[in-house]
Amino acid sequence: MKEKTENRLFDRIGLAVFLSLCLLAILQVARYLTLAMANMALTALVLEELIVLTAWAAYHGRMPFLLLAVGVSGFVLNSFLNYGETTHFALWFLIQGLIGGAWAVLGTAWMLWKKEKPGRFPWLPLLLTLLILAAVGCVWKHNVDADRSWDGHARRALWAVPAKFDTGEIAEAGTIEELVYETKAYATDSRPVTKRALVYLPYGYDENERYNILYLMHGTGDDENYWLQTHPYNKIMLDRLIAQGEIEPLIVVTPSFYVEDDGKDSSLDILTFSFAEELRRDLMPAVETKYSTWAETADDAGFAASREHRAFAGLSRGAVTTANAALCGSLDYFSYFGLFSSFRTTEEHLRETIQSEEWKALPISYLYATTGNFDFATPYMIPGYRMLCEIEPRLTEGVNTSFDLFPMRYHSIGHWHLSLYNFLQKIF
């Protein structure tokens, strides 16, 4: 009698775990539906189908150890889709992982202690799980292979950079120089600071020619080396796009928003805002007096007159810097903007800056925004971009602004490499 009671209790707990995982799956898919992006909702649906099928197999087969897969996947998805104190949009995945992992351990321990036998092997749910995984793998491989061999221009549903622009150094390669310049700690005490930036010069750079210029910013924890040296395939892509005539030769500057130890004990937001002063007063004059750009003079008049030949883009915290220091802080100097994986600018701040009397008549040549469907920045990027398009009459979707959601990409250089590829073909 006692044994039957314990068996019923075991099965009831297993059922409760299964039903709770199903409920959380429904809530998670519903949450992603609020973003009104089919790609995101489909991704969440597929992930939750796999979790529910695994939970079904564990319950009907009386094999709680199968839920280890749910525990592991829940923690992995949490690491991609949630971030510290800023993003908890996909928190249900973590809760599913905790529930599944806990019952996998406790339920298995129970069965071993009581010498319980598992039920019938759950062929159907496990077969369906394997079929879904195989289908996802096939779709991924087919699309990546297709894009790698593709011979075309920027595209929205981009899975990989075409190999012709992404593989192997070429003889007509640009060069990278180090630029050391003097600035100040504008976010704190305005003390003198010496900083460095990297400057990409296209193959055949000629001081007698004029070049468009792109300022390209890294993210949290990285530095000015990130884009071109830490990940050198970005330079290879630049060289090849120029050599094959897909983009015009341009200068690329990769600075850093970090200023010694400033911002270490507070929010880095102070650096993303104060970088506007460094950019305008020190970095741009240092760069554009040394290298040949469209600025006739390296001052306010020269930079304002040549803004149509100047772009600023960044990833993650660098995208926040792009918004705060370039779009909202230097619209009179820049006309092209790239926001990769972050949007934390408020409507109020946008109205106070880019829609101010001083700047509201300045044209915006192009604003390009991207994220990945596994990127924790996505819940901010989608509504943020929509808000910007709603309040800003100078931006027209498909004309001078666009938003790309890259499939199967998360908060990483793989995603930003695609972003840079598309962005380079939309500017100038």
C-alpha positions as CSV (number, residue, x, y, z in Angstrom):
1,M,0.0,0.0,0.0
2,K,2.8,2.4,1.0
3,E,4.6,1.6,-2.3
4,K,1.5,2.3,-4.4
5,T,1.1,5.6,-2.5
6,E,4.7,6.6,-3.2
7,N,4.3,5.7,-6.9
8,R,1.2,7.9,-7.2
9,L,3.1,10.7,-5.5
10,F,6.0,10.3,-7.9
11,D,3.7,10.3,-10.9
12,R,1.7,13.3,-9.6
13,I,4.9,15.3,-9.1
14,G,6.0,14.3,-12.6
15,L,2.7,15.4,-14.0
16,A,2.9,18.7,-12.1
17,V,6.4,19.3,-13.6
18,F,5.1,18.5,-17.1
19,L,2.1,20.8,-16.8
20,S,4.1,23.7,-15.3
21,L,6.6,23.5,-18.2
22,C,3.7,23.5,-20.6
23,L,2.2,26.6,-19.0
24,L,5.5,28.4,-19.0
25,A,5.9,27.5,-22.7
26,I,2.5,29.1,-23.5
27,L,3.4,32.2,-21.5
28,Q,6.8,32.5,-23.2
29,V,5.4,32.2,-26.8
30,A,2.6,34.7,-25.9
31,R,5.3,37.1,-24.6
32,Y,7.2,36.9,-27.9
33,L,4.0,37.4,-29.8
34,T,3.8,40.9,-28.2
35,L,6.9,41.9,-30.2
36,A,4.8,41.4,-33.4
37,M,7.8,39.8,-35.2
38,A,7.0,36.5,-36.9
39,N,10.6,35.4,-36.8
40,M,10.8,35.9,-33.0
41,A,7.5,34.1,-32.3
42,L,8.4,31.2,-34.6
43,T,11.8,30.8,-32.8
44,A,10.1,30.8,-29.4
45,L,7.5,28.3,-30.6
46,V,10.2,25.9,-31.9
47,L,12.2,26.1,-28.7
48,E,9.1,25.6,-26.5
49,E,8.0,22.6,-28.6
50,L,11.3,20.9,-27.9
51,I,11.0,21.6,-24.2
52,V,7.4,20.4,-24.0
53,L,8.2,17.2,-26.1
54,T,11.1,16.4,-23.8
55,A,9.0,17.0,-20.7
56,W,6.3,14.7,-22.2
57,A,8.8,12.0,-22.8
58,A,10.1,12.3,-19.2
59,Y,6.6,12.1,-17.7
60,H,5.1,9.3,-19.8
61,G,8.3,7.2,-19.8
62,R,8.8,7.9,-16.1
63,M,12.3,9.0,-17.0
64,P,13.0,12.3,-15.2
65,F,16.6,12.2,-16.2
66,L,15.5,13.3,-19.7
67,L,14.7,16.7,-18.1
68,L,18.4,17.3,-17.8
69,A,18.2,18.5,-21.4
70,V,15.5,21.0,-20.3
71,G,17.7,22.2,-17.4
72,V,20.8,22.7,-19.6
73,S,18.9,24.3,-22.4
74,G,17.1,26.6,-20.0
75,F,20.4,27.9,-18.6
76,V,21.9,28.2,-22.1
77,L,19.0,30.1,-23.4
78,N,19.0,32.3,-20.4
79,S,22.7,33.2,-21.0
80,F,21.7,34.3,-24.6
81,L,18.4,36.0,-24.0
82,N,18.7,37.6,-20.6
83,Y,21.4,39.9,-19.3
84,G,22.1,40.9,-15.7
85,E,20.1,43.8,-14.6
86,T,19.0,45.1,-18.0
87,T,17.1,42.3,-19.8
88,H,14.8,39.6,-18.3
89,F,12.3,39.4,-21.2
90,A,12.9,35.6,-21.6
91,L,13.0,34.8,-17.9
92,W,10.6,31.9,-18.4
93,F,13.4,29.9,-20.1
94,L,15.4,30.1,-16.9
95,I,12.5,29.1,-14.7
96,Q,11.8,26.1,-17.0
97,G,15.5,25.2,-16.7
98,L,15.3,25.3,-12.9
99,I,12.2,23.3,-12.7
100,G,13.3,20.7,-15.3
101,G,16.8,20.4,-13.8
102,A,15.6,20.1,-10.3
103,W,13.1,17.3,-11.1
104,A,15.7,15.6,-13.3
105,V,18.0,15.3,-10.3
106,L,15.4,14.7,-7.5
107,G,13.3,12.4,-9.6
108,T,16.2,10.3,-10.7
109,A,17.5,10.1,-7.2
110,W,14.0,9.0,-6.0
111,M,13.9,6.2,-8.6
112,L,17.3,4.9,-7.7
113,W,16.6,5.0,-4.0
114,K,13.2,3.2,-4.4
115,K,14.5,1.0,-7.2
116,E,11.7,2.3,-9.4
117,K,11.5,1.0,-12.9
118,P,10.9,3.4,-15.8
119,G,7.8,3.1,-18.0
120,R,7.5,2.3,-21.7
121,F,10.2,4.0,-23.8
122,P,8.7,7.3,-25.1
123,W,9.4,6.7,-28.8
124,L,7.0,9.2,-30.2
125,P,7.9,12.4,-28.3
126,L,11.6,11.7,-28.6
127,L,11.3,11.0,-32.3
128,L,9.4,14.2,-32.8
129,T,12.1,16.1,-30.9
130,L,14.8,14.6,-33.1
131,L,12.9,15.4,-36.3
132,I,12.5,19.1,-35.2
133,L,16.2,19.3,-34.3
134,A,17.1,17.7,-37.7
135,A,14.8,20.1,-39.5
136,V,16.3,23.2,-37.8
137,G,19.8,21.9,-38.6
138,C,18.9,21.4,-42.2
139,V,17.4,24.8,-42.6
140,W,20.4,26.4,-40.9
141,K,22.9,24.6,-43.1
142,H,21.0,25.2,-46.3
143,N,20.6,28.9,-45.7
144,V,24.2,29.4,-44.6
145,D,25.5,27.5,-47.6
146,A,23.3,29.4,-49.9
147,D,24.4,32.8,-48.6
148,R,28.1,31.8,-48.5
149,S,27.9,31.0,-52.2
150,W,25.6,33.9,-53.1
151,D,26.8,36.6,-55.5
152,G,24.7,39.6,-54.5
153,H,24.3,42.7,-52.4
154,A,23.0,43.4,-48.9
155,R,19.9,41.4,-48.0
156,R,17.6,41.4,-45.0
157,A,17.3,37.6,-44.3
158,L,21.1,37.2,-44.1
159,W,22.5,34.0,-42.7
160,A,26.2,34.5,-43.7
161,V,28.4,36.9,-45.5
162,P,29.1,35.6,-49.0
163,A,32.5,33.8,-49.1
164,K,33.7,36.0,-52.0
165,F,33.8,38.9,-49.5
166,D,34.8,37.0,-46.4
167,T,37.6,34.6,-47.2
168,G,41.4,35.2,-47.5
169,E,43.5,38.3,-47.7
170,I,44.1,39.9,-51.0
171,A,46.9,41.9,-52.6
172,E,44.8,45.1,-52.8
173,A,44.6,45.2,-49.0
174,G,44.1,48.4,-47.0
175,T,46.4,49.3,-44.1
176,I,45.7,50.0,-40.4
177,E,47.4,52.8,-38.6
178,E,47.5,53.8,-35.0
179,L,46.4,57.3,-34.2
180,V,47.4,58.8,-30.8
181,Y,45.5,61.9,-29.8
182,E,45.0,64.2,-26.8
183,T,41.6,64.5,-25.1
184,K,40.0,65.0,-21.7
185,A,38.0,63.0,-19.2
186,Y,34.8,64.9,-20.1
187,A,32.6,62.5,-18.0
188,T,34.4,63.4,-14.7
189,D,37.1,65.9,-13.9
190,S,38.2,67.0,-17.4
191,R,41.8,65.9,-16.7
192,P,44.1,65.6,-19.8
193,V,44.1,62.0,-21.2
194,T,46.0,60.4,-24.1
195,K,44.1,57.9,-26.1
196,R,44.5,55.9,-29.3
197,A,42.3,54.9,-32.2
198,L,42.9,52.6,-35.2
199,V,42.5,54.0,-38.7
200,Y,41.8,51.9,-41.7
201,L,43.0,53.3,-45.0
202,P,41.8,51.7,-48.2
203,Y,44.2,50.2,-50.7
204,G,45.8,53.0,-52.8
205,Y,45.0,55.7,-50.3
206,D,45.9,59.1,-51.9
207,E,46.1,62.3,-49.9
208,N,45.0,64.2,-52.9
209,E,41.7,62.3,-53.0
210,R,38.7,62.8,-50.7
211,Y,37.3,59.9,-48.7
212,N,34.0,59.2,-46.9
213,I,34.6,58.2,-43.3
214,L,33.0,55.8,-40.9
215,Y,33.6,55.9,-37.1
216,L,33.0,52.4,-35.8
217,M,32.6,51.7,-32.0
218,H,33.1,48.5,-30.0
219,G,31.0,47.3,-27.1
220,T,31.3,46.8,-23.3
221,G,34.6,45.3,-22.2
222,D,36.4,45.6,-25.5
223,D,38.6,48.3,-27.0
224,E,39.6,50.1,-30.3
225,N,41.2,46.9,-31.6
226,Y,37.9,44.9,-31.6
227,W,36.6,45.5,-35.1
228,L,39.7,45.3,-37.2
229,Q,42.4,43.4,-35.2
230,T,40.6,41.3,-32.7
231,H,38.3,40.1,-35.5
232,P,40.5,40.6,-38.6
233,Y,37.9,39.1,-41.0
234,N,36.1,42.5,-40.7
235,K,39.1,44.1,-42.4
236,I,39.2,41.3,-45.0
237,M,35.6,42.0,-45.8
238,L,36.3,45.7,-46.1
239,D,39.2,45.1,-48.5
240,R,37.2,42.7,-50.6
241,L,34.1,44.9,-50.8
242,I,36.2,47.7,-52.0
243,A,38.4,45.7,-54.4
244,Q,35.3,44.1,-56.0
245,G,33.6,47.5,-56.4
246,E,30.7,46.9,-54.1
247,I,31.5,49.9,-52.0
248,E,33.6,53.0,-52.6
249,P,37.0,53.3,-50.8
250,L,36.5,54.8,-47.4
251,I,38.4,55.5,-44.2
252,V,37.3,53.7,-41.0
253,V,38.2,54.9,-37.5
254,T,37.7,52.6,-34.5
255,P,38.0,54.6,-31.3
256,S,37.0,53.6,-27.7
257,F,34.5,55.3,-25.4
258,Y,36.5,54.2,-22.3
259,V,38.6,56.8,-20.5
260,E,41.0,55.2,-18.1
261,D,39.1,54.1,-15.0
262,D,36.1,56.5,-15.5
263,G,32.7,54.8,-15.3
264,K,34.2,51.8,-13.4
265,D,32.1,52.4,-10.2
266,S,29.0,53.8,-12.0
267,S,26.9,53.4,-15.1
268,L,28.8,53.4,-18.4
269,D,26.1,55.7,-19.7
270,I,28.2,58.7,-18.5
271,L,30.8,57.7,-21.1
272,T,28.4,57.1,-23.9
273,F,27.0,60.7,-23.5
274,S,30.3,62.4,-22.8
275,F,32.0,60.8,-25.8
276,A,30.2,63.4,-27.9
277,E,32.5,66.1,-26.5
278,E,35.6,63.9,-27.1
279,L,34.4,63.1,-30.6
280,R,33.7,66.7,-31.6
281,R,36.5,68.5,-29.9
282,D,39.4,66.1,-30.1
283,L,39.0,62.8,-32.1
284,M,37.5,64.2,-35.3
285,P,39.9,67.2,-35.5
286,A,42.9,64.8,-34.9
287,V,41.7,62.3,-37.6
288,E,40.5,64.7,-40.2
289,T,43.5,67.0,-40.1
290,K,45.8,64.0,-40.7
291,Y,43.7,62.1,-43.2
292,S,41.9,63.3,-46.4
293,T,38.2,63.5,-45.9
294,W,35.5,65.7,-47.3
295,A,35.9,68.2,-44.5
296,E,37.6,71.4,-45.9
297,T,38.5,72.4,-42.4
298,A,38.6,70.4,-39.2
299,D,36.3,72.6,-37.3
300,D,32.5,73.1,-36.8
301,A,32.0,74.7,-40.2
302,G,34.0,72.0,-42.0
303,F,32.4,69.1,-40.3
304,A,28.9,70.5,-40.7
305,A,29.4,71.1,-44.4
306,S,30.7,67.5,-45.0
307,R,28.2,65.6,-42.8
308,E,26.8,63.8,-45.8
309,H,30.1,62.0,-46.1
310,R,30.3,60.8,-42.5
311,A,28.9,57.8,-40.7
312,F,28.9,56.5,-37.1
313,A,28.0,52.9,-36.1
314,G,28.5,50.7,-33.1
315,L,27.6,47.4,-31.4
316,S,25.9,46.9,-28.1
317,R,27.3,49.6,-25.8
318,G,28.8,51.1,-28.9
319,A,25.3,51.4,-30.4
320,V,24.3,53.2,-27.2
321,T,27.3,55.5,-27.9
322,T,26.2,55.9,-31.5
323,A,22.7,57.0,-30.3
324,N,23.9,59.3,-27.5
325,A,27.1,60.8,-28.9
326,A,26.5,60.8,-32.7
327,L,22.8,60.7,-33.5
328,C,21.6,62.8,-30.5
329,G,24.9,64.5,-29.8
330,S,26.4,65.2,-33.3
331,L,23.6,65.1,-35.9
332,D,25.1,68.3,-37.3
333,Y,28.3,66.3,-38.1
334,F,26.9,62.9,-39.2
335,S,24.2,61.8,-41.6
336,Y,24.5,58.0,-41.5
337,F,24.0,55.8,-38.4
338,G,24.2,52.1,-37.5
339,L,22.7,50.7,-34.3
340,F,23.7,47.1,-33.8
341,S,22.1,45.2,-30.8
342,S,21.0,48.0,-28.5
343,F,18.5,50.7,-28.1
344,R,18.2,52.6,-24.8
345,T,17.5,56.1,-26.0
346,T,14.2,57.6,-24.8
347,E,11.6,59.4,-26.8
348,E,12.1,62.5,-24.6
349,H,15.8,62.6,-25.3
350,L,15.3,62.2,-29.1
351,R,12.8,65.0,-29.1
352,E,15.2,67.2,-27.1
353,T,18.1,66.6,-29.5
354,I,17.5,65.5,-33.1
355,Q,14.1,67.3,-33.2
356,S,15.4,70.5,-31.6
357,E,15.0,73.8,-33.5
358,E,18.8,73.6,-34.3
359,W,18.7,70.2,-35.9
360,K,15.2,69.3,-36.9
361,A,15.7,70.4,-40.5
362,L,18.9,68.4,-41.0
363,P,18.4,65.4,-43.3
364,I,19.2,61.9,-42.1
365,S,20.6,60.0,-45.0
366,Y,20.3,56.5,-43.5
367,L,19.7,54.9,-40.2
368,Y,20.3,51.1,-40.0
369,A,19.3,49.0,-37.0
370,T,19.9,45.2,-36.4
371,T,19.6,42.5,-33.8
372,G,19.5,38.7,-33.7
373,N,16.6,36.5,-32.7
374,F,18.7,35.1,-29.9
375,D,20.0,38.5,-28.8
376,F,19.1,39.8,-25.4
377,A,19.0,43.3,-26.8
378,T,16.1,42.4,-29.1
379,P,13.2,43.2,-26.7
380,Y,14.6,46.8,-26.6
381,M,15.6,47.1,-30.2
382,I,12.2,46.3,-31.8
383,P,10.0,48.7,-29.8
384,G,12.8,51.3,-29.7
385,Y,13.2,51.3,-33.5
386,R,9.4,51.5,-34.0
387,M,9.2,54.4,-31.6
388,L,11.9,56.2,-33.5
389,C,10.2,55.7,-36.8
390,E,6.9,56.9,-35.4
391,I,8.2,60.1,-34.0
392,E,10.8,61.0,-36.6
393,P,9.2,62.2,-39.9
394,R,12.6,62.2,-41.6
395,L,12.8,58.4,-41.5
396,T,10.9,56.3,-43.9
397,E,11.1,52.5,-43.6
398,G,12.6,50.9,-46.7
399,V,13.8,54.3,-48.0
400,N,16.3,55.7,-45.6
401,T,15.9,53.4,-42.6
402,S,15.6,49.6,-42.1
403,F,15.6,47.0,-39.3
404,D,17.2,43.6,-39.9
405,L,16.5,40.7,-37.6
406,F,19.1,38.1,-38.3
407,P,18.0,34.5,-37.8
408,M,19.8,32.2,-35.4
409,R,22.1,35.0,-34.2
410,Y,22.8,36.2,-30.7
411,H,24.8,39.0,-29.0
412,S,28.2,38.2,-30.7
413,I,30.6,39.2,-33.4
414,G,28.9,36.7,-35.8
415,H,25.8,38.9,-35.7
416,W,27.7,42.2,-35.9
417,H,29.8,40.9,-38.8
418,L,26.6,40.6,-40.8
419,S,25.5,44.0,-39.6
420,L,28.6,45.7,-40.8
421,Y,28.4,43.9,-44.2
422,N,24.9,45.2,-44.8
423,F,25.6,48.7,-43.3
424,L,28.7,49.3,-45.5
425,Q,26.4,48.8,-48.6
426,K,23.8,51.2,-47.4
427,I,25.9,54.2,-46.6
428,F,27.4,56.9,-48.9
